[in-house]
Amino acid sequence: MSKINDKIINRVIDKIQKRAEAGYKKYGVGLDKDEQSLDTWLNHLQEELMDAANYIEKIRAVLIEEDKKISKYPESSWTSDTTDQNWDITY
C-alpha cells in the first residue's frame, strides 16, 4: 500500500493495520471471514461507542480542570469560552 502525503492520515492507516493484525492474532480470523450474527456485530459497535462516550467525558473533565488551573493566571493566553457553560460533570 502506498503512503499518501499526509502524516496524520498515514498514522491512522498504520494504527488500523496494527489493530487488524492484533485482532487476527487474537481471534485467528479476519473480519471478512468472521461469521457472527448482525446482532452480535451491533452489540460490539454499541460497546465501542459507549467506551468512546466515556473517553470523551473523561477528556472533557480533564480539559475543564486544566482550564481552571490556567485561568488562575491572568497572563495566560489560552482561555476557553466553555467555562461559563453549565456542564454537568460530577465524579
C-alpha distances in whole Angstrom, upper triangle without the diagonal:
4,7,9,13,14,15,16,13,11,13,14,10,11,14,13,11,14,16,15,15,19,20,19,21,24,24,23,21,18,19,19,22,24,27,29,31,30,33,31,28,30,31,28,27,31,31,27,29,32,31,29,32,34,31,32,36,36,34,36,39,38,37,41,42,41,42,45,45,44,47,49,49,50,48,45,43,40,42,41,43,42,45,47,46,47,44,45,44,46,45
4,7,10,12,13,15,12,10,13,14,11,12,15,15,13,16,19,18,18,21,23,22,24,27,27,26,25,22,22,22,25,27,30,32,34,33,35,34,30,32,34,31,29,33,33,29,30,34,32,30,33,35,32,32,36,36,34,36,39,38,37,40,42,40,41,45,44,43,45,48,48,49,47,43,41,39,41,40,42,41,44,47,45,47,44,46,44,46,46
4,7,8,9,11,9,7,10,11,9,10,13,14,13,15,18,18,18,21,23,23,25,27,28,27,26,23,23,24,27,28,31,32,34,33,35,34,30,32,33,30,28,32,32,28,29,32,30,28,31,33,30,30,34,33,31,33,36,34,34,37,39,36,38,41,41,39,42,45,44,45,43,40,37,35,37,37,38,38,41,43,42,44,41,43,41,44,43
4,6,8,10,8,7,11,12,10,12,15,15,15,18,20,20,21,24,25,25,27,29,30,30,28,25,25,25,29,30,33,34,35,34,36,35,31,32,34,31,29,32,32,28,29,32,30,28,31,32,29,29,33,33,30,32,35,34,32,36,38,35,36,40,40,38,40,43,42,43,41,38,35,33,35,35,36,36,39,42,40,42,40,42,40,43,43
4,7,9,8,8,11,13,12,14,17,17,18,20,22,23,24,26,28,28,30,32,33,33,31,28,28,29,32,33,36,37,38,37,39,37,34,34,36,33,31,33,34,30,30,33,31,29,31,33,30,29,33,33,30,32,35,33,31,35,36,34,35,38,38,36,38,41,40,41,38,35,33,31,33,33,35,35,38,40,39,41,39,41,40,43,43
4,6,5,6,9,10,11,12,14,16,17,18,20,21,23,24,26,27,29,30,32,32,30,27,27,28,31,32,35,35,37,35,36,35,31,32,33,30,28,31,31,27,27,30,28,25,28,29,26,25,29,29,26,28,31,29,28,31,33,30,31,35,35,33,35,38,37,37,35,32,30,28,30,29,31,31,34,37,36,38,35,38,36,39,39
4,6,5,6,9,10,10,12,14,15,16,18,20,21,22,24,26,27,28,30,30,29,26,26,28,31,31,34,35,36,35,36,34,31,32,33,30,28,30,30,26,26,29,27,24,26,28,24,24,28,27,24,26,29,27,26,29,31,28,29,33,32,31,33,36,35,36,34,31,29,27,29,28,31,30,33,36,35,37,34,36,35,37,37
4,5,5,6,9,10,11,13,14,16,17,19,20,21,23,25,26,27,28,29,28,25,25,26,30,30,33,32,34,32,33,32,28,29,30,27,24,27,26,22,22,25,23,20,23,24,21,20,24,24,21,23,26,24,23,26,28,26,27,30,30,28,31,34,33,34,32,29,27,25,26,26,28,27,30,33,31,33,31,33,31,34,34
4,5,5,6,9,10,11,12,14,15,17,18,20,21,23,24,26,27,27,26,23,22,23,27,27,30,30,31,30,31,30,26,27,28,25,23,25,25,22,22,25,23,20,23,25,22,21,25,25,22,25,28,26,25,29,30,29,29,33,33,32,34,37,37,37,36,32,30,28,29,28,30,29,32,35,33,35,32,34,33,35,35
4,5,5,6,9,10,11,12,14,15,17,18,20,21,23,24,26,26,25,22,22,23,26,26,30,30,32,31,32,30,27,28,29,26,24,27,27,23,24,27,24,22,25,26,23,24,27,27,24,27,30,28,27,31,32,30,31,35,35,33,36,39,38,39,38,34,32,30,32,31,33,32,35,38,36,38,35,37,35,37,37
4,5,5,6,9,10,11,12,14,15,16,18,20,21,22,24,25,24,21,21,23,26,26,29,29,31,30,31,29,26,27,28,24,23,25,24,21,22,24,22,19,23,24,20,21,24,24,21,24,27,25,24,28,29,27,29,32,32,31,33,36,36,37,36,32,30,28,30,29,31,30,33,35,34,36,33,34,32,34,34
4,5,5,6,9,10,10,12,14,15,16,18,20,21,22,23,22,19,18,20,23,23,26,26,28,26,28,26,23,23,24,21,19,22,21,18,18,21,19,17,20,21,18,19,23,22,20,23,25,24,24,27,29,27,29,32,32,31,34,36,36,38,37,33,31,28,30,28,30,29,32,34,33,34,31,32,30,33,32
4,5,5,6,9,10,11,12,14,15,17,19,20,21,21,20,17,17,18,21,22,25,25,27,26,28,26,22,24,25,21,20,23,23,19,20,23,21,19,23,24,21,22,26,26,24,26,29,28,28,31,32,31,32,36,36,35,37,40,40,41,40,37,35,32,33,32,34,33,35,38,36,37,34,36,34,36,35
4,5,5,6,9,10,11,12,14,15,17,18,20,20,19,17,17,19,22,22,26,26,28,28,29,27,24,25,26,22,21,24,23,20,22,24,22,20,24,25,22,23,26,26,24,27,29,28,28,31,32,31,33,36,36,35,38,40,40,42,40,37,35,32,34,33,35,34,36,39,37,39,35,36,34,36,35
4,5,5,6,9,10,10,12,14,15,16,18,19,18,16,16,19,21,21,24,24,26,25,27,24,21,23,23,19,18,21,20,16,18,21,18,17,20,21,18,20,23,22,21,24,26,25,25,29,30,28,30,33,33,33,36,38,38,40,39,35,34,31,32,31,33,32,34,37,35,36,33,33,31,33,32
4,6,5,6,9,10,10,12,14,15,16,17,16,13,13,15,18,17,21,21,23,22,24,21,18,20,21,17,16,19,19,15,17,20,18,17,20,21,19,20,24,24,22,25,28,27,27,30,32,31,32,36,36,35,38,41,41,42,42,38,36,33,34,33,35,33,35,38,36,37,33,34,32,34,33
4,5,5,6,9,10,11,12,14,15,15,14,12,13,15,17,17,21,22,24,24,25,23,20,22,23,19,19,22,21,18,20,23,21,20,24,25,22,24,27,27,26,29,31,30,30,34,35,34,36,39,39,38,41,43,44,45,44,41,39,36,38,36,38,37,39,42,39,40,37,37,35,37,36
4,5,5,6,9,10,11,12,14,15,15,13,14,17,18,18,22,22,25,25,26,23,21,23,23,19,19,22,21,18,20,23,20,20,23,24,21,23,26,25,24,28,30,28,29,33,33,32,34,37,37,37,40,42,42,44,43,40,39,36,37,36,38,36,38,41,39,40,36,37,34,36,34
4,5,5,6,9,10,10,12,13,13,11,12,15,16,16,19,19,22,21,22,20,17,19,19,15,16,19,17,14,17,19,17,17,20,21,19,21,24,23,23,26,28,27,28,31,32,31,33,36,36,36,39,41,42,44,43,40,39,35,36,35,37,35,37,39,37,38,34,34,32,33,32
4,5,5,6,9,10,10,11,10,8,9,11,13,13,16,17,20,20,21,19,16,19,19,15,16,19,18,16,18,21,19,19,23,23,22,24,27,26,26,29,31,30,31,34,35,35,37,40,40,40,42,45,45,47,47,43,42,39,39,38,40,38,40,42,40,40,37,37,35,36,35
4,5,5,6,9,10,10,10,9,11,13,14,14,18,19,22,23,24,21,19,22,22,18,19,22,21,19,22,24,22,22,25,26,24,26,29,28,28,31,33,32,33,36,37,36,39,41,41,41,44,46,47,49,48,44,43,40,41,40,42,40,42,45,43,43,39,39,37,38,37
4,5,5,6,9,10,11,10,12,15,16,15,18,19,22,22,23,20,18,21,20,17,18,21,19,17,20,22,19,20,24,23,22,24,27,26,26,29,31,30,31,35,35,34,37,39,39,40,42,45,45,48,47,43,42,39,40,39,41,39,40,43,41,41,37,37,35,36,34
4,5,5,6,8,8,7,9,12,12,11,15,15,18,19,20,16,15,18,17,14,15,18,17,15,18,20,18,19,23,23,22,24,27,26,26,30,31,31,32,35,36,36,38,40,41,41,44,46,47,49,48,45,44,41,41,40,41,39,41,43,41,41,37,37,34,35,34
4,5,5,5,5,6,9,11,11,10,14,15,19,20,21,18,16,20,20,16,18,21,20,18,22,24,22,23,26,26,25,28,31,30,30,33,35,34,36,39,39,39,41,44,44,44,47,49,50,52,52,48,47,44,45,43,45,42,44,47,44,44,41,40,38,39,37
4,6,5,8,9,12,15,14,13,17,18,21,23,24,20,19,22,22,18,20,23,21,20,23,25,23,24,27,27,26,29,31,30,31,34,35,34,36,39,39,39,42,44,44,45,47,49,50,52,52,48,48,44,45,44,46,44,45,48,46,45,42,41,39,39,37
4,6,8,10,12,15,14,13,16,16,19,21,21,18,17,20,19,16,18,21,18,18,21,22,20,22,25,25,24,27,29,28,29,32,33,33,35,38,38,38,40,43,43,43,46,48,49,52,51,48,47,44,44,43,45,42,44,46,44,43,40,39,36,37,35
4,6,8,10,13,11,9,12,12,16,18,19,15,15,18,17,14,17,20,18,18,21,22,21,23,26,26,25,28,30,30,31,34,35,35,37,39,40,40,42,45,45,46,48,50,52,54,54,50,49,46,46,44,46,43,45,47,45,44,41,40,38,38,36
4,7,10,12,10,10,13,14,18,20,21,18,17,21,20,18,20,23,22,21,24,26,24,26,29,29,29,31,34,33,34,37,38,38,39,42,43,43,45,48,48,48,51,53,54,56,56,52,51,48,49,47,49,46,48,50,48,47,44,43,41,42,40
4,7,8,6,6,10,12,15,17,19,16,15,19,19,16,18,21,21,20,23,25,24,25,28,29,28,31,33,33,34,36,38,38,39,42,43,43,45,48,48,48,51,53,54,56,56,52,51,48,48,46,48,45,47,50,47,47,43,42,41,42,40
4,5,6,6,10,12,15,16,18,16,14,17,18,15,17,20,20,18,21,24,23,23,27,28,27,29,32,32,32,35,37,36,37,40,42,41,43,46,46,47,49,51,52,54,54,50,49,45,46,44,45,43,45,48,45,45,41,41,39,41,39
4,5,5,8,10,12,13,15,13,11,14,15,13,14,17,17,16,19,21,21,21,24,26,25,27,30,30,30,33,35,35,36,39,40,40,42,44,45,45,48,50,51,53,53,49,47,44,44,42,43,41,43,45,42,42,39,39,37,39,38
4,6,8,11,13,14,17,15,13,16,18,16,16,20,21,19,22,24,24,24,27,29,29,30,33,34,34,36,38,38,39,42,43,43,45,48,49,49,51,53,54,56,55,52,50,47,47,45,46,44,46,48,45,45,42,42,40,42,41
4,6,9,12,14,17,15,13,17,18,16,18,21,21,21,23,26,26,26,29,30,30,32,35,35,36,38,40,40,41,44,45,45,47,50,51,51,53,56,57,58,58,54,53,49,50,48,48,46,49,50,47,47,44,43,42,43,42
4,6,9,11,13,11,10,14,15,13,15,18,18,18,20,23,23,24,26,28,28,30,32,33,33,36,38,38,39,42,43,43,45,47,48,49,51,53,55,56,56,53,51,48,48,46,47,44,46,48,45,45,41,41,39,40,39
4,7,9,11,10,10,13,14,14,15,18,19,19,21,23,24,25,28,29,29,31,33,34,35,37,39,40,41,43,45,45,47,49,50,51,53,55,57,59,59,55,54,50,50,47,48,45,48,49,46,46,42,41,40,41,40
4,7,8,6,7,10,11,11,13,15,16,17,19,20,21,23,25,26,27,29,31,32,33,35,37,37,39,41,42,43,45,47,48,49,51,53,55,57,57,53,52,48,48,45,46,43,45,47,43,43,39,38,37,38,37
4,5,5,6,9,10,11,13,14,16,17,19,20,21,23,25,26,27,29,31,32,33,35,37,38,39,41,43,44,45,47,49,49,51,54,55,57,57,54,52,49,48,45,46,43,45,46,43,42,39,37,37,38,37
4,5,5,6,9,10,11,12,14,15,16,18,20,21,22,24,26,27,29,30,31,33,35,36,37,39,41,42,43,45,47,47,49,51,53,55,55,51,50,46,46,43,43,40,42,43,40,39,36,35,35,36,35
4,5,5,6,9,10,10,12,14,15,16,18,20,21,23,24,25,27,29,30,31,33,35,36,37,39,41,42,43,45,46,47,50,52,53,54,50,49,46,45,42,42,39,41,42,38,37,34,33,32,33,33
4,5,5,6,9,10,11,12,14,15,17,18,20,21,23,24,26,27,29,30,32,33,35,36,38,39,41,42,44,45,46,49,51,53,53,49,48,45,44,41,42,38,40,42,38,37,34,33,32,33,32
4,5,5,6,9,10,11,12,14,15,17,18,20,21,23,25,26,27,29,31,32,33,35,37,37,39,41,42,43,45,47,49,50,51,47,46,42,42,39,39,36,39,40,37,36,33,32,31,32,31
4,5,5,6,9,10,10,12,14,15,16,18,20,21,23,24,26,27,29,30,31,33,35,36,37,39,41,42,43,45,47,49,49,46,44,41,40,37,37,34,36,37,34,33,30,29,29,30,29
4,5,5,6,9,10,10,12,14,15,17,18,20,21,23,24,26,27,29,30,32,33,35,36,38,39,41,42,44,46,48,49,45,44,40,40,37,37,34,36,37,33,32,29,28,27,28,27
4,5,5,6,9,10,11,12,14,16,17,19,20,21,23,25,26,27,29,31,32,33,35,37,38,39,40,43,45,47,47,43,42,39,38,35,36,33,35,37,33,32,29,28,27,28,27
4,5,5,6,9,10,10,12,14,15,16,18,20,21,22,24,26,27,29,30,31,33,35,36,37,38,41,43,44,45,41,40,36,36,33,33,30,32,34,31,30,27,26,25,27,26
4,5,5,6,9,10,11,12,14,15,17,18,20,21,23,25,26,27,29,30,31,33,35,36,37,40,42,43,44,40,39,36,35,32,32,29,31,32,29,28,24,23,23,24,24
4,5,5,6,9,10,11,12,14,16,17,18,20,21,23,24,26,27,29,30,32,34,35,36,38,40,42,43,39,39,35,34,31,32,29,30,32,29,28,24,23,22,22,22
4,5,5,6,9,10,11,12,14,15,16,18,20,21,22,24,26,27,28,30,32,33,34,37,38,40,41,37,36,32,32,29,30,27,29,31,28,27,24,23,21,23,22
4,5,5,6,9,10,10,12,14,15,16,18,20,21,22,24,26,27,29,30,31,32,35,37,38,39,35,34,31,30,27,27,24,26,28,25,24,21,20,19,21,21
4,5,5,6,9,10,11,13,14,15,17,19,20,21,23,25,26,27,29,30,31,34,36,38,39,35,34,31,30,27,27,24,25,27,24,23,19,18,17,18,18
4,5,5,6,9,10,11,12,14,15,17,18,20,21,23,24,26,27,29,30,32,34,36,37,33,33,29,28,26,27,24,25,27,24,23,20,19,17,18,17
4,5,5,6,9,10,10,12,14,15,16,18,20,21,22,24,26,27,28,31,32,34,35,31,30,26,26,23,24,21,23,25,22,22,18,18,16,18,18
4,5,5,6,9,10,11,12,14,15,17,19,20,21,23,25,26,27,29,31,33,34,30,30,26,25,22,22,19,21,22,19,18,15,14,13,15,15
4,5,5,6,9,10,11,12,14,15,17,18,20,21,23,24,26,28,30,32,33,29,29,26,24,22,23,19,20,22,20,19,15,14,12,13,12
4,5,5,6,9,10,11,12,14,15,16,18,20,21,22,24,26,28,30,31,27,27,23,23,20,22,19,20,22,20,20,16,16,13,15,14
4,5,5,6,9,10,10,12,14,15,16,18,20,21,22,25,26,28,29,25,25,21,20,17,18,15,17,19,17,17,13,14,12,14,14
4,5,5,6,9,10,11,12,14,15,17,19,20,21,23,25,27,28,25,25,21,20,17,18,14,15,17,15,14,10,10,8,10,11
4,5,5,6,9,10,11,12,14,16,17,18,20,22,24,26,27,24,24,20,19,17,19,16,16,19,17,16,13,12,9,11,10
4,5,5,6,9,10,10,12,14,15,16,18,20,22,24,25,21,21,17,17,15,17,14,15,18,16,16,13,14,11,13,13
4,5,5,6,9,10,10,12,14,15,16,19,21,22,23,20,20,16,15,12,14,10,11,14,12,13,9,11,9,12,12
4,5,5,6,9,10,11,13,14,15,17,20,22,23,20,21,17,15,13,15,12,11,14,13,13,9,10,7,9,9
4,5,5,6,9,10,11,12,14,16,18,20,21,18,19,15,15,13,16,13,13,16,15,16,13,14,10,12,12
4,5,5,6,9,10,10,12,14,16,18,19,15,16,12,11,10,12,10,10,14,13,15,12,14,12,14,15
4,5,5,6,9,10,10,13,15,17,18,15,16,12,11,9,11,8,7,11,11,11,9,11,10,12,13
4,5,5,6,9,10,11,14,16,18,15,16,13,12,12,14,12,10,13,14,14,12,13,11,12,12
4,5,5,6,8,10,12,14,15,12,14,11,10,10,14,12,11,15,16,17,15,17,14,16,16
4,5,5,6,9,10,12,13,10,11,8,7,7,10,9,8,12,13,15,14,16,14,16,17
4,6,5,7,9,12,14,11,13,11,9,9,12,11,8,11,13,14,14,16,14,15,16
4,6,6,8,11,12,10,13,11,10,12,15,14,12,15,17,18,17,19,17,18,18
4,5,6,8,9,7,9,7,8,10,13,14,12,15,17,19,18,21,19,20,21
4,5,7,9,7,9,8,7,9,11,12,10,12,15,17,17,20,19,20,22
4,6,9,8,12,11,10,12,15,15,13,15,18,19,20,22,20,21,22
4,5,6,9,10,10,13,16,17,15,17,20,22,22,25,23,25,26
4,5,8,10,10,13,15,17,15,17,20,22,23,26,25,27,28
4,6,9,10,14,16,19,17,19,22,25,25,28,27,29,30
4,6,7,11,14,16,15,18,20,23,23,26,24,26,27
4,6,10,13,15,15,17,20,23,23,26,25,28,29
4,7,10,12,12,15,17,20,20,23,22,24,25
4,7,9,9,11,14,17,17,20,19,22,24
4,5,6,9,10,13,13,17,17,20,22
4,6,7,8,12,12,16,17,20,22
4,5,5,9,9,12,13,16,19
4,6,8,9,12,12,15,18
4,6,9,12,13,16,19
4,6,9,11,14,18
4,6,9,12,15
4,6,9,12
4,6,10
4,7
4
